[in-house]
């Protein structure tokens, strides 16, 4: 950075200010193809291109800087400014979007954290960043295409997504598990797994290995490639299973814990006064459970005879929850979502009243929180301040869903699968 004197930085700052104010107002921040030089823009942008060149005629010192110095300048810029600078002329475009700028964009990707489905597509880091930023902008602007697939005969209880392989798995109260393949903008059904004579209440997908939990307390391990399977009976009737690393969590009136490998019982938490609606681990040593007794409990796996933290604020049963960094978002039959700081759990830090019926499911992924309600809507929130950034009307109650940057897949109470594409 020694080579970056005050004059050079002011030159860059002035150029970026001019570009932003006078040149790029009519162009999207992320152009449709950052892999091609700026002069491939539509003919309607000819006056803009001419103004770009005129601006840069007064910035000859910047254009004469060596590539190493430009790379140092990049470290001081936001991604938006880097894009604007790279699209200002041929010379800078080649450095910023070429091989010399890859390290910068790789660093930006680590901050942005794109979903696996984007990373599996081989492309330059700058292009991956552009695609991810474009999709996230589409989420905020409610720009998507929707398709519907006739999936199951009744409520879809659980859904899993393997973005690296383009595979979706759904489990339903119709007793079936279905494996789907993402084909472009379509969802193609592959195999159907008919296991126990009862509903599916939990799924876990890791590569070809699929773990299925059934309402009768049976867990089945299936290899999707070979078709080989193995069953384990872990207990009595359950409402659901969640799979948390080395522990499997089953819940109904109490929370039952099982070793993930042997499926032997390793403990039970039974301090809720009414049935448990959902449970999973917060950390390897701390579990969390929601109940129709209106509370959400945190409990230490080493001290299951006591409650570590109890969240009390909802006026009706709590259906679901998810974690967002040091916060937890709870969804309730009182038609609200509540955001709690786990470090200061006495009262919620925010109450979200965006629905007109019971809120039944909530998930945090990437930079968003999404919730579904019996009012047949999905609400979408920014995960920084939990401000609402979107609302989707669905024609059926969404009972479960999963999403990444490009897709959201929703399982409905009608058995349908809704697919939203934000590309």
C-alpha positions as CSV (number, residue, x, y, z in Angstrom):
1,X,0.0,0.0,0.0
2,X,3.0,2.3,0.1
3,X,2.5,3.0,-3.6
4,X,-1.0,4.4,-2.9
5,X,-0.4,8.0,-2.1
6,X,-3.1,10.4,-1.3
7,X,-3.2,11.8,-4.8
8,X,-3.8,8.4,-6.3
9,X,-6.6,7.6,-3.9
10,X,-8.2,11.0,-4.5
11,X,-8.0,10.3,-8.3
12,X,-9.8,7.0,-7.8
13,X,-12.4,8.5,-5.5
14,X,-13.1,11.4,-7.9
15,X,-13.3,9.0,-10.9
16,X,-15.8,6.7,-9.0
17,X,-17.8,9.7,-8.0
18,X,-18.0,11.0,-11.6
19,X,-18.9,7.5,-12.9
20,X,-21.6,7.1,-10.3
21,X,-23.1,10.5,-10.7
22,X,-22.9,11.1,-14.4
23,X,-22.2,7.9,-16.3
24,X,-23.7,4.8,-14.9
25,X,-27.1,6.1,-13.7
26,X,-28.9,4.3,-16.5
27,X,-27.0,1.0,-16.1
28,X,-27.6,-1.7,-13.5
29,X,-24.9,-1.9,-10.9
30,X,-24.2,-5.5,-11.9
31,X,-24.3,-5.6,-15.7
32,X,-25.6,-8.7,-17.4
33,X,-22.2,-10.0,-18.3
34,X,-19.1,-8.8,-16.5
35,X,-17.0,-11.2,-18.5
36,X,-17.2,-9.1,-21.7
37,X,-15.7,-5.6,-22.2
38,X,-18.0,-2.6,-21.6
39,X,-18.2,-1.8,-25.3
40,X,-20.5,-4.8,-25.8
41,X,-23.3,-2.7,-24.3
42,X,-26.4,-2.0,-26.4
43,X,-26.2,0.8,-29.0
44,X,-28.6,2.9,-26.9
45,X,-25.7,3.4,-24.5
46,X,-23.3,5.0,-27.0
47,X,-23.6,8.5,-25.5
48,X,-22.8,6.9,-22.1
49,X,-19.7,5.2,-23.5
50,X,-18.5,8.4,-25.1
51,X,-18.9,10.2,-21.7
52,X,-16.9,7.4,-20.1
53,X,-14.0,7.9,-22.4
54,X,-14.1,11.7,-22.0
55,X,-14.1,11.3,-18.2
56,X,-11.1,9.0,-18.4
57,X,-9.1,11.3,-20.6
58,X,-8.6,13.4,-17.4
59,X,-7.5,10.3,-15.5
60,X,-4.5,9.2,-17.5
61,X,-2.3,8.7,-14.3
62,X,-4.8,6.1,-13.1
63,X,-4.7,4.2,-16.4
64,X,-0.9,4.2,-16.4
65,X,-0.7,2.6,-12.9
66,X,0.7,-0.9,-12.9
67,X,-1.7,-3.8,-12.4
68,X,-0.2,-4.5,-8.9
69,X,-1.2,-1.0,-7.8
70,X,-4.7,-1.4,-9.2
71,X,-5.0,-4.6,-7.2
72,X,-4.1,-2.7,-4.1
73,X,-6.7,-0.1,-4.9
74,X,-9.3,-2.9,-5.3
75,X,-8.8,-3.8,-1.6
76,X,-10.1,-0.4,-0.6
77,X,-13.3,-0.6,-2.8
78,X,-16.7,-2.1,-2.2
79,X,-17.8,-4.6,-4.8
80,X,-20.2,-2.1,-6.3
81,X,-17.4,0.5,-6.8
82,X,-15.1,-2.2,-8.2
83,X,-17.8,-3.1,-10.8
84,X,-18.2,0.6,-11.7
85,X,-14.5,1.1,-12.1
86,X,-14.1,-2.0,-14.2
87,X,-16.8,-1.0,-16.5
88,X,-15.4,2.4,-17.0
89,X,-12.8,1.5,-19.7
90,X,-11.1,-1.4,-21.5
91,X,-7.8,-1.2,-19.5
92,X,-9.4,-1.3,-16.1
93,X,-11.9,-3.9,-17.2
94,X,-9.1,-6.3,-18.1
95,X,-7.5,-6.0,-14.7
96,X,-10.6,-6.0,-12.5
97,X,-12.5,-8.8,-14.2
98,X,-9.5,-10.7,-15.6
99,X,-7.2,-13.2,-13.9
100,X,-5.5,-10.4,-12.0
101,X,-8.6,-9.5,-10.2
102,X,-9.6,-13.0,-9.2
103,X,-8.1,-12.8,-5.7
104,X,-10.3,-9.7,-5.0
105,X,-13.5,-11.5,-6.1
106,X,-12.6,-14.6,-4.2
107,X,-12.3,-12.5,-1.0
108,X,-15.7,-10.9,-1.8
109,X,-17.3,-14.3,-2.2
110,X,-16.1,-15.3,1.2
111,X,-18.0,-12.3,2.6
112,X,-21.1,-12.9,0.5
113,X,-21.1,-16.7,1.1
114,X,-23.1,-17.8,-2.0
115,X,-25.1,-21.0,-1.8
116,X,-23.6,-24.4,-2.9
117,X,-25.7,-24.4,-6.1
118,X,-23.8,-21.4,-7.3
119,X,-20.4,-22.5,-6.3
120,X,-20.8,-25.9,-8.1
121,X,-21.1,-24.1,-11.5
122,X,-17.5,-23.6,-12.8
123,X,-17.1,-19.9,-13.6
124,X,-14.8,-17.0,-12.7
125,X,-15.2,-15.6,-9.2
126,X,-16.4,-12.2,-10.5
127,X,-19.1,-14.0,-12.5
128,X,-20.2,-16.1,-9.4
129,X,-20.3,-12.9,-7.4
130,X,-22.4,-11.2,-10.0
131,X,-24.9,-14.1,-10.3
132,X,-25.3,-14.3,-6.5
133,X,-25.7,-10.5,-6.1
134,X,-28.3,-10.5,-8.9
135,X,-30.3,-13.3,-7.3
136,X,-30.3,-11.7,-3.9
137,X,-31.5,-8.5,-5.5
138,X,-34.3,-10.4,-7.2
139,X,-35.4,-11.8,-3.8
140,X,-35.7,-8.2,-2.5
141,X,-37.5,-7.1,-5.6
142,X,-39.8,-10.2,-5.7
143,X,-38.6,-11.1,-9.2
144,X,-39.1,-14.8,-9.7
145,X,-40.7,-17.4,-11.9
146,X,-43.1,-19.9,-10.2
147,X,-44.0,-23.5,-11.2
148,X,-46.2,-26.1,-9.4
149,X,-45.6,-29.8,-9.3
150,X,-48.2,-32.4,-8.3
151,X,-46.1,-34.0,-5.6
152,X,-47.9,-35.9,-2.9
153,X,-51.4,-37.0,-2.0
154,X,-51.4,-35.1,1.3
155,X,-49.4,-32.7,3.5
156,X,-45.6,-32.4,2.8
157,X,-44.1,-32.5,6.2
158,X,-40.4,-32.2,5.3
159,X,-38.1,-31.2,2.4
160,X,-34.4,-31.4,1.8
161,X,-32.2,-29.8,-0.9
162,X,-28.7,-30.8,-2.1
163,X,-27.7,-27.8,-4.1
164,X,-24.4,-29.2,-5.3
165,X,-26.1,-32.1,-7.1
166,X,-29.4,-30.4,-7.9
167,X,-31.5,-32.9,-5.8
168,X,-34.7,-32.3,-3.8
169,X,-36.2,-34.8,-1.5
170,X,-39.8,-34.5,0.0
171,X,-41.5,-36.5,2.7
172,X,-45.3,-36.5,3.3
173,X,-48.0,-37.8,5.5
174,X,-49.1,-39.9,2.5
175,X,-46.3,-42.3,3.8
176,X,-44.0,-41.7,0.8
177,X,-40.6,-40.1,0.2
178,X,-40.0,-38.7,-3.3
179,X,-36.6,-37.8,-4.9
180,X,-36.6,-35.0,-7.5
181,X,-34.0,-33.7,-9.9
182,X,-33.6,-30.0,-10.7
183,X,-33.6,-29.8,-14.5
184,X,-33.1,-26.1,-15.5
185,X,-36.2,-24.4,-14.3
186,X,-38.2,-27.6,-13.8
187,X,-38.4,-30.3,-11.1
188,X,-38.4,-33.8,-12.5
189,X,-39.5,-36.7,-10.2
190,X,-37.0,-39.6,-9.9
191,X,-37.7,-42.4,-7.5
192,X,-40.4,-42.9,-4.9
193,X,-39.5,-44.6,-1.5
194,X,-42.5,-46.4,0.2
195,X,-41.3,-47.3,3.6
196,X,-43.4,-47.6,6.7
197,X,-47.2,-47.7,6.9
198,X,-47.3,-44.2,8.4
199,X,-46.3,-40.6,7.7
200,X,-42.8,-39.3,7.1
201,X,-41.8,-36.8,9.9
202,X,-38.1,-36.2,9.3
203,X,-35.4,-36.2,6.5
204,X,-31.7,-35.8,6.4
205,X,-29.8,-35.8,3.1
206,X,-26.0,-36.1,2.8
207,X,-24.8,-37.0,-0.6
208,X,-26.4,-40.4,-1.6
209,X,-27.2,-41.2,2.0
210,X,-30.8,-40.4,3.0
211,X,-32.1,-40.8,6.6
212,X,-35.9,-41.0,6.9
213,X,-37.9,-40.7,10.1
214,X,-41.4,-42.1,10.4
215,X,-44.2,-41.2,12.8
216,X,-44.1,-44.7,14.3
217,X,-40.6,-44.1,15.6
218,X,-38.7,-46.0,12.9
219,X,-35.7,-44.5,11.2
220,X,-34.6,-45.8,7.8
221,X,-31.2,-45.3,6.2
222,X,-31.3,-45.5,2.4
223,X,-28.5,-45.2,-0.1
224,X,-30.0,-43.5,-3.2
225,X,-27.5,-45.0,-5.6
226,X,-27.5,-48.6,-4.5
227,X,-31.0,-48.7,-3.0
228,X,-29.7,-50.5,0.1
229,X,-31.6,-49.7,3.3
230,X,-31.5,-50.4,7.0
231,X,-34.2,-49.8,9.6
232,X,-34.0,-48.9,13.3
233,X,-36.9,-48.8,15.8
234,X,-36.0,-46.1,18.2
235,X,-39.1,-45.6,20.3
236,X,-42.8,-44.8,20.3
237,X,-44.9,-42.5,18.1
238,X,-43.2,-39.1,17.4
239,X,-44.3,-35.8,15.9
240,X,-40.9,-35.3,14.2
241,X,-37.2,-36.0,14.0
242,X,-34.4,-33.6,13.5
243,X,-30.8,-34.6,12.7
244,X,-28.1,-32.6,14.5
245,X,-24.7,-34.0,13.8
246,X,-23.9,-36.7,16.4
247,X,-27.4,-36.5,17.9
248,X,-30.9,-37.4,16.5
249,X,-33.7,-35.5,18.2
250,X,-37.2,-37.0,18.3
251,X,-40.1,-35.2,19.8
252,X,-43.8,-35.6,20.8
253,X,-44.8,-35.1,24.4
254,X,-41.2,-35.1,25.4
255,X,-37.8,-34.6,23.6
256,X,-35.9,-37.9,23.1
257,X,-32.2,-37.9,22.2
258,X,-30.4,-40.7,20.3
259,X,-26.8,-41.3,19.3
260,X,-26.7,-40.6,15.5
261,X,-24.6,-43.7,14.7
262,X,-26.1,-46.4,17.0
263,X,-29.5,-44.8,17.5
264,X,-29.4,-45.8,21.1
265,X,-31.1,-43.5,23.6
266,X,-28.8,-41.0,25.3
267,X,-31.3,-38.9,27.2
268,X,-34.7,-37.2,27.5
269,X,-36.0,-33.7,28.2
270,X,-39.5,-33.7,29.7
271,X,-40.1,-30.3,31.3
272,X,-42.7,-28.9,28.9
273,X,-46.3,-28.9,30.2
274,X,-47.8,-29.6,26.8
275,X,-46.7,-31.5,23.6
276,X,-43.5,-30.4,21.9
277,X,-44.0,-29.0,18.4
278,X,-40.3,-28.8,17.3
279,X,-36.8,-29.4,18.7
280,X,-33.2,-29.4,17.6
281,X,-29.7,-28.5,18.9
282,X,-28.4,-25.0,19.2
283,X,-24.9,-26.1,20.0
284,X,-23.5,-29.6,20.4
285,X,-24.2,-29.3,24.2
286,X,-27.3,-27.1,24.2
287,X,-30.8,-28.2,22.9
288,X,-33.9,-26.1,22.1
289,X,-37.5,-27.1,22.0
290,X,-40.8,-25.3,21.3
291,X,-44.1,-26.4,22.8
292,X,-47.8,-25.7,22.7
293,X,-47.4,-24.5,26.3
294,X,-46.4,-21.2,24.6
295,X,-42.7,-21.5,25.6
296,X,-39.3,-22.2,24.0
297,X,-36.8,-24.0,26.2
298,X,-33.0,-24.2,26.1
299,X,-31.5,-27.2,28.0
300,X,-28.0,-28.6,28.6
301,X,-27.6,-32.1,27.3
302,X,-25.6,-32.8,30.4
303,X,-28.3,-31.6,32.7
304,X,-31.6,-32.7,31.2
305,X,-33.5,-32.4,34.5
306,X,-33.5,-28.6,34.4
307,X,-34.3,-25.8,32.0
308,X,-31.4,-23.5,31.2
309,X,-33.4,-20.7,29.5
310,X,-37.1,-20.4,29.0
311,X,-38.5,-17.9,26.5
312,X,-42.0,-16.7,27.4
313,X,-43.8,-14.1,25.4
314,X,-46.2,-15.7,22.9
315,X,-49.9,-15.8,23.7
316,X,-50.4,-19.2,22.0
317,X,-48.5,-22.4,21.2
318,X,-45.1,-22.1,19.5
319,X,-45.0,-24.1,16.2
320,X,-41.4,-23.7,15.0
321,X,-38.2,-21.7,15.4
322,X,-34.8,-21.2,13.8
323,X,-31.5,-19.6,14.8
324,X,-29.9,-16.5,13.3
325,X,-26.5,-16.0,14.7
326,X,-26.9,-15.2,18.4
327,X,-30.7,-14.8,17.9
328,X,-33.7,-17.1,17.7
329,X,-36.9,-16.5,15.6
330,X,-40.0,-18.2,17.0
331,X,-43.3,-18.8,15.0
332,X,-46.6,-19.1,16.9
333,X,-50.3,-19.7,16.7
334,X,-50.7,-16.2,18.0
335,X,-50.0,-15.1,14.4
336,X,-46.7,-13.5,15.2
337,X,-43.0,-14.1,14.9
338,X,-40.7,-13.1,17.7
339,X,-37.0,-12.3,17.6
340,X,-35.0,-13.0,20.7
341,X,-31.4,-12.3,21.7
342,X,-30.3,-15.5,23.4
343,X,-27.9,-13.6,25.5
344,X,-30.7,-11.4,26.9
345,X,-33.7,-13.7,26.8
346,X,-36.1,-11.9,29.2
347,X,-38.2,-10.3,26.4
348,X,-38.2,-10.4,22.6
349,X,-36.2,-7.7,20.9
350,X,-38.8,-7.6,18.0
351,X,-42.3,-8.8,17.3
352,X,-43.2,-9.3,13.6
353,X,-46.9,-9.0,13.0
354,X,-47.1,-9.6,9.2
355,X,-49.7,-12.5,9.1
356,X,-53.4,-12.8,9.7
357,X,-53.3,-16.5,10.8
358,X,-51.1,-18.9,12.6
359,X,-47.4,-18.8,11.7
360,X,-46.3,-22.5,11.3
361,X,-42.8,-22.6,9.9
362,X,-39.7,-20.3,9.8
363,X,-36.2,-20.7,8.4
364,X,-33.0,-18.7,8.3
365,X,-30.6,-19.2,5.4
366,X,-28.0,-17.0,3.7
367,X,-29.1,-13.4,4.3
368,X,-32.9,-14.0,4.7
369,X,-35.5,-15.3,7.1
370,X,-38.6,-16.8,5.5
371,X,-41.9,-17.7,7.4
372,X,-45.1,-19.4,6.3
373,X,-48.5,-19.0,7.7
374,X,-52.0,-20.6,7.5
375,X,-53.1,-17.3,5.8
376,X,-51.4,-18.9,2.7
377,X,-48.6,-16.4,2.5
378,X,-44.8,-16.5,2.8
379,X,-43.1,-13.5,4.4
380,X,-39.5,-12.7,3.7
381,X,-37.2,-10.6,6.1
382,X,-33.7,-9.2,6.0
383,X,-31.6,-11.1,8.6
384,X,-29.9,-7.9,9.8
385,X,-32.8,-5.9,11.1
386,X,-35.7,-8.3,10.3
387,X,-37.4,-5.7,8.1
388,X,-39.8,-7.2,5.7
389,X,-38.5,-7.3,2.1
390,X,-41.1,-9.4,0.4
391,X,-44.4,-11.3,0.6
392,X,-45.6,-14.2,-1.6
393,X,-49.2,-15.3,-1.9
394,X,-49.5,-19.1,-2.3
395,X,-52.7,-21.0,-3.2
396,X,-52.2,-23.5,-0.5
397,X,-50.8,-23.5,3.1
398,X,-47.0,-24.0,2.9
399,X,-46.2,-26.6,5.6
400,X,-42.4,-26.8,4.9
401,X,-39.9,-25.2,2.6
402,X,-36.2,-24.9,1.9
403,X,-34.2,-22.4,-0.2
404,X,-30.8,-21.2,-1.4
405,X,-29.9,-18.2,-3.5
406,X,-31.5,-19.4,-6.7
407,X,-34.4,-21.6,-5.7
408,X,-37.1,-21.9,-3.0
409,X,-39.0,-25.2,-2.8
410,X,-42.2,-25.3,-0.8
411,X,-44.2,-28.3,0.3
412,X,-47.9,-27.6,0.8
413,X,-50.7,-29.0,2.9
414,X,-52.3,-30.0,-0.4
415,X,-49.4,-32.2,-1.4
416,X,-48.2,-29.8,-4.1
417,X,-44.6,-28.7,-4.5
418,X,-44.0,-25.0,-5.4
419,X,-40.8,-24.0,-7.1
420,X,-39.6,-20.4,-7.1
421,X,-36.6,-19.5,-9.4
422,X,-34.9,-16.2,-8.6
423,X,-32.3,-16.4,-11.4
